[in-house]
Amino acid sequence: MGFIITTDRPIGDRRWIELSIPGAQTGILLFTPEGHEDRVGTFFNGSFGCDSVQYEYERLLEKGVTFLAPPELKPFPHVYFQDPDGNTFFLSSR
């Protein structure tokens, strides 16, 4: 996805990971709070936007990203993909 890991440190038996987005002030924090361990390997409650889902699908597929299916174009361009932990993410065209 192009994120840069800015922090990756253990907190007990967990990890605190901060990601920056090149060219943006917004960042992403990856952390599983106590009591939410059952969320690991499920659907991420958010989405990512891009200019072209088809382009990103092909680019990420070449990098080994796992997709649930090829992009759907209707009702709008979108695709679902997974990380190595089985978390599912949503990517759509703006």
N, C-alpha and C positions, 0 to 999 in steps of 0.2 A: 504494500500500500504506500510505501515511501516514507513512513514515519521514522523519526530518529529517536532512539532510546536515550533519554536524558538522565533518568534515574532507574536503577534496578538494584534494590537492596532488600535483604531479608528483614522481616519483622516477625520474630518468633519462628513458627513453622510456615509462615506465609511470605509473600513477596510484595513489595510496593514498586510498581513500574509506572514511570511517567514517559509519555511519548510526545514529541513535538511534531508539528506539521510544517514542513518547509514553506516559508512565505506567509505564515499565518500566526496570529497571536493566540489562537485557540490551541489547546493541547488535550491529550487524553490520559486519564489515569486508570490503570488496571489494578484493581485490588478487590479481593473477595472478603467482605466484612464477615465477622463471626455470625453464624446463624444463616448464612447464605451459601454455604458450600454446595448445596444441592443445585445451585444455578450454574455451576461449572459444567460445560458440555451441553448447554441449552441455547436458546435464542437470545442474542444481544438485543436489548430493548433500545434500539436506536438505528440509525441508518447512515450510510455514506453516500455522498452525491458526487457525480462526475459529469464531464461533458458528453462522453460517449460510452455507454455500457458495453457495446460490442467491442470497442477498442480496448477498454480495460479488461474485459473478459479474456480476449486473446493475449494481452500482455501478461496478465496474472497466470493464465493457464500455462504459458511458457515457463513461468517461474515455479510451477509445481503446485499452485493453489488448487484446492479441491472445490469443485462446484457441484451443487445438487442437481443441476440441469443446465442446459444452454440458456442464454438470455431469452426472456419473453418480451415481446414488443407491445402487447396490448394488455391492459388499457394504457400502459406507458412502459418504456424500456426499463427492465430491472432483472436482477439475477441474485441468487443466494449462494454464498460460499461459506466454507468452514475453515477454522484454524486447526492446528495440530491437536488441540484439546477437545475438538468436537463442537466448539461454540459456533453457532450459525449467525451470519451477518447478511444484511440486505444492502445492495448497491443499486442505485437508480440514476438515470440521467436527469440533469436539472431541467 
